[in-house]
């Protein structure tokens, strides 16, 4: 909250949504000079975001994860792109704040696993924003409604789901031809990565959950739009990452082999999750 309130220009308002935890709400209300409210929707990330959207008064709504810190100039950098009326939303650069150090086997192409910007995401127009560091024109929500509450993080800790912002951005682009979303790397935040998320078990679980989430996104917006960016990411970015890792390994830097193996594992788990998610929808119409 301190990093947000220190921004220049200052935000019109700061709203902190607490996800169905009255004790935490009361503590924040007493200790923080911001608007603190209960999540009025279903438990989870989308319900909290939709609550904030309903209360926000500005023409642009900005989201920051509760375990992230914004650098000076973050808000100003996000705001600059909105001078173009066709820009529907702007996302910034999210850097991992590891609890220890980056695991040597962790490929930079998979930093999205911990909610951060990954190698292969270039500045400029993108299909979708990453939800922990994102801003949207209010008209986007007037056009498509809020974030889907059946996609993304919920109280179920077994499934680290995501993609609620992906689904919303695709729907907005489908309904607003010519509208664009932009990645602005000068809008920088640092996102905390707890120790448990540095482990290979979490890496696998998050990749599998991403596949489940992508199945739901494809069901909502269509397979063509739902997987367009993923095809390029897999065939170009990840292929390069595997080749680079193998070359490093052959040159004696054995962690290169480990990173290449992690990429292959991540793709395999995400693919399996997508297949399971599609099968469940086809056979039972069930969410993951």
C-alpha positions in Angstrom: 0.0 0.0 0.0 2.9 2.4 0.8 4.4 1.8 -2.7 1.0 2.6 -4.3 0.3 5.8 -2.3 3.8 7.1 -3.0 3.2 7.1 -6.8 3.4 10.4 -8.7 0.8 11.3 -9.9 -1.1 9.9 -6.9 -4.0 7.5 -7.6 -7.5 8.9 -7.3 -8.3 6.2 -4.7 -6.8 3.0 -3.3 -9.2 0.1 -2.6 -8.1 -3.0 -0.7 -10.4 -5.9 -1.1 -10.3 -8.6 1.6 -11.4 -12.1 0.6 -14.0 -13.1 3.2 -11.8 -12.6 6.3 -13.5 -10.2 8.8 -10.5 -10.2 11.2 -8.1 -9.2 8.5 -10.5 -6.6 7.2 -10.8 -5.0 10.7 -7.0 -5.0 11.1 -6.4 -3.3 7.8 -9.2 -0.8 8.4 -7.5 0.2 11.6 -3.9 0.3 10.3 -4.2 1.5 6.7 -5.3 4.9 5.3 -7.1 3.3 2.3 -10.6 2.1 1.5 -10.9 -1.5 2.9 -13.9 -3.6 1.8 -15.1 -7.2 1.9 -15.2 -9.2 -1.3 -18.9 -9.1 -2.1 -18.6 -11.9 -4.7 -17.6 -15.5 -4.6 -14.4 -16.3 -2.7 -11.3 -16.0 -4.9 -9.4 -13.6 -7.0 -12.1 -12.8 -9.6 -14.7 -12.0 -7.0 -12.3 -9.7 -5.3 -11.4 -7.9 -8.5 -15.0 -7.5 -9.4 -15.8 -6.0 -6.0 -13.1 -3.4 -6.6 -14.3 -2.6 -10.1 -17.8 -2.0 -8.8 -16.5 0.5 -6.2 -13.8 2.3 -8.2 -14.6 5.8 -9.5 -11.8 6.4 -12.0 -11.9 6.0 -15.7 -9.0 3.6 -15.5 -8.9 0.7 -13.0 -5.5 -0.6 -11.9 -4.8 -3.9 -10.2 -1.8 -4.8 -8.1 -1.3 -8.1 -6.3 -1.3 -8.0 -2.5 2.2 -9.6 -2.4 3.8 -7.1 -4.8 5.6 -3.8 -4.4 5.5 -1.1 -7.1 8.5 0.9 -8.1 8.4 4.7 -8.4 6.9 5.7 -11.7 4.8 2.6 -12.1 1.5 4.3 -12.2 2.7 7.1 -14.5 4.1 4.5 -17.0 0.8 2.7 -17.1 -1.1 5.9 -17.6 0.9 7.2 -20.6 -0.4 4.6 -23.1 -4.0 5.5 -22.4 -3.6 8.7 -24.5 -4.4 6.4 -27.4 -8.2 5.8 -27.4 -7.8 2.3 -28.9 -5.8 1.1 -25.9 -8.1 -0.9 -23.7 -5.6 -1.9 -21.1 -1.9 -1.7 -20.1 0.2 -4.1 -18.2 3.6 -3.7 -16.7 6.8 -5.6 -16.0 6.6 -8.0 -13.0 9.9 -9.2 -11.6 10.2 -12.1 -9.2 11.3 -11.4 -5.6 12.6 -14.9 -4.8 12.5 -16.0 -1.1 16.1 -17.3 -1.6 17.5 -17.1 -5.1 16.2 -18.1 -8.5 16.5 -21.9 -8.7 19.2 -22.8 -11.2 17.0 -25.2 -13.0 14.2 -22.6 -13.4 13.8 -21.4 -17.1 13.1 -17.7 -17.5 10.5 -18.7 -20.1 8.4 -20.0 -17.2 8.4 -17.0 -14.9 4.6 -16.8 -15.5 4.4 -19.8 -13.1 5.1 -17.4 -10.3 3.0 -14.6 -11.7 5.9 -12.7 -13.4 6.8 -11.5 -16.8 8.5 -14.2 -18.9 11.1 -14.2 -21.6 9.2 -14.1 -24.9 6.9 -11.3 -23.9 7.9 -8.3 -26.0 6.9 -4.6 -25.4 4.0 -3.4 -27.4 0.7 -5.0 -28.3 -0.1 -8.3 -26.6 -3.2 -10.5 -26.6 -3.7 -10.3 -22.8 -2.3 -8.7 -19.7 -1.0 -10.5 -16.6 -3.5 -9.8 -13.9 -1.1 -8.9 -11.0 0.1 -5.7 -12.8 -2.6 -4.5 -15.1 -4.8 -1.6 -15.8 -8.1 -1.4 -17.8 -10.4 1.3 -19.1 -13.6 1.2 -17.2 -15.5 0.8 -20.5 -13.9 -2.6 -20.8 -16.0 -3.8 -17.9 -19.1 -2.0 -19.2 -18.6 -3.9 -22.4 -17.9 -7.5 -21.2 -18.8 -7.5 -17.5 -16.3 -8.5 -14.9 -13.7 -11.3 -14.5 -15.1 -14.8 -14.8 -15.5 -16.3 -11.3 -15.2 -19.9 -12.6 -11.7 -19.3 -13.9 -8.7 -18.3 -11.8 -7.6 -18.6 -8.2 -10.2 -19.6 -5.6 -10.0 -20.9 -2.0 -9.0 -24.3 -3.4 -5.3 -24.4 -2.7 -4.9 -27.8 -4.5 -5.3 -26.1 -7.9 -3.3 -23.0 -8.5 -5.5 -21.9 -11.4 -5.3 -18.7 -13.4 -6.2 -17.1 -16.8 -9.2 -15.0 -15.6 -7.5 -11.9 -17.1 -6.7 -13.8 -20.3 -10.3 -14.7 -20.8 -11.5 -11.1 -20.1 -8.9 -9.6 -22.5 -9.9 -11.9 -25.3 -13.6 -11.2 -24.9 -12.9 -7.5 -24.9 -10.9 -7.8 -28.1 -13.6 -9.8 -29.7 -16.3 -7.3 -28.9 -14.3 -4.1 -29.5 -12.6 -4.5 -32.9 -9.5 -2.4 -33.1 -9.0 -2.3 -29.3 -5.5 -3.2 -28.1 -3.8 -4.3 -24.9 -0.2 -3.1 -24.4 2.7 -4.4 -22.4 4.7 -1.4 -21.0 7.9 -2.6 -19.3 8.6 0.7 -17.6 5.7 0.0 -15.2 7.7 -2.2 -12.8 6.6 -4.2 -9.8 8.3 -6.8 -7.7 6.2 -9.9 -6.9 7.0 -12.0 -3.9 7.8 -15.7 -4.5 7.5 -17.7 -1.3 9.8 -20.7 -0.7 7.1 -23.2 -1.5 6.7 -21.8 -5.0 10.4 -22.3 -5.7 10.0 -26.0 -5.6 9.7 -28.3 -8.6 6.5 -29.8 -7.2 4.8 -26.4 -7.4 6.2 -25.8 -10.9 4.6 -29.0 -12.1 1.3 -28.3 -10.3 1.1 -24.8 -11.7 1.8 -25.9 -15.3 -0.9 -28.6 -15.0 -3.4 -26.0 -13.5 -2.6 -23.6 -16.4 -3.7 -26.3 -18.8 -6.9 -26.8 -16.9 -7.5 -23.0 -17.0 -6.7 -22.8 -20.7 -9.4 -25.4 -21.4 -11.9 -23.2 -19.7 -10.7 -20.1 -21.6 -11.0 -22.0 -24.9 -14.5 -23.1 -24.0 -15.5 -19.4 -23.3 -13.8 -17.6 -26.3 -13.1 -20.4 -28.8 -10.0 -22.5 -29.3 -8.5 -20.3 -32.1 -8.4 -17.2 -29.9 -7.9 -19.0 -26.7 -4.7 -20.7 -27.8 -3.3 -18.4 -30.5 -0.5 -16.9 -28.3 0.3 -20.3 -26.7 1.1 -21.8 -30.1 3.7 -19.2 -30.9 5.0 -19.3 -27.3 5.5 -23.1 -27.5 6.8 -23.4 -31.1 9.1 -20.4 -31.0 10.0 -19.2 -27.4 10.1 -22.6 -25.7 11.9 -24.3 -28.6 14.6 -21.7 -28.4 14.8 -22.2 -24.7 15.3 -25.9 -25.0 18.0 -25.5 -27.7 19.8 -22.9 -25.6 19.7 -25.1 -22.5 21.1 -28.1 -24.4 23.9 -26.0 -25.9 24.8 -24.7 -22.4 24.8 -28.3 -21.1 27.1 -29.5 -23.9 29.4 -26.6 -23.1 29.7 -27.9 -19.5 27.1 -25.7 -17.8 25.0 -28.7 -16.6 22.1 -26.5 -15.3 21.4 -25.9 -19.0 20.2 -29.5 -19.3 18.1 -29.0 -16.2 16.4 -25.9 -17.6 15.7 -27.6 -20.9 14.2 -30.5 -19.0 12.1 -28.2 -17.0 10.7 -26.6 -20.2 9.8 -30.0 -21.6 8.2 -31.0 -18.3 6.2 -27.8 -18.1 4.8 -28.2 -21.6 3.9 -31.8 -20.9 2.1 -31.0 -17.7 0.2 -28.0 -19.2 -0.8 -30.2 -22.2 -2.0 -32.9 -19.9 -4.0 -30.4 -17.9 -5.6 -29.0 -21.0 -6.5 -32.5 -22.3 -8.1 -33.4 -18.9 -10.0 -30.1 -18.8 -11.4 -30.5 -22.3 -12.4 -34.1 -21.5 -14.2 -33.1 -18.4 -16.1 -30.4 -20.2 -17.0 -32.8 -23.1 -18.1 -35.7 -20.9 -19.6 -34.0 -17.8 -19.6 -30.3 -18.5 -17.6 -30.0 -15.3 -15.0 -27.3 -14.2 -11.6 -28.6 -13.0 
